[in-house]
Amino acid sequence: MASILPFIRKAGAVFDDRVTQLMGEAFDNACKELHDTGQPAIVYEVIAKRIIDAAKAGERDPVRLRNAGLSALGFNDDTKRHASPS
């Protein structure tokens, strides 16, 4: 699994350890939502950038951070990403 840390460094952003951990959790969960490890690097970069931007704006909820990352790919809060159980 990719790490958000290189993207944070590239953005020149600085966050405390707790926020960095929340962003990492959000990034990992966003990547899992893709159900495909063969995504091009740009996909992960876009997800990370959205998460970083949301964190810069003060967001600290890992689910909202994940959703911010996925919104760049057309996912939104109403999009069902998992098949519902029968």
C-alpha positions, 0 to 999 in steps of 0.5 A: 500500500502506498503511503501519503508521506511522500505526497505531504513532503512534495506539497511542502506541508507540515502537520503534527503526528496525529493529523499525519496519522489521520491523513494516512488512515484516510489515504489507505482507506481511499485506496482500498475503496478502489478495489484495484492495486494497479492504478496509475501513480497519478490516481494516488497523487490526486487522492493524496492532494485532495486529502492534504488540501482538506487537512490544510483547511482544518478537516480532521475526520478520517472518513471526511478526509477519505471522501475528499480524496475519493471525490476527485474520482467521482465518488461522493457521500451518496455513491455506494462503493460496496455492494449491499448485503442481501 
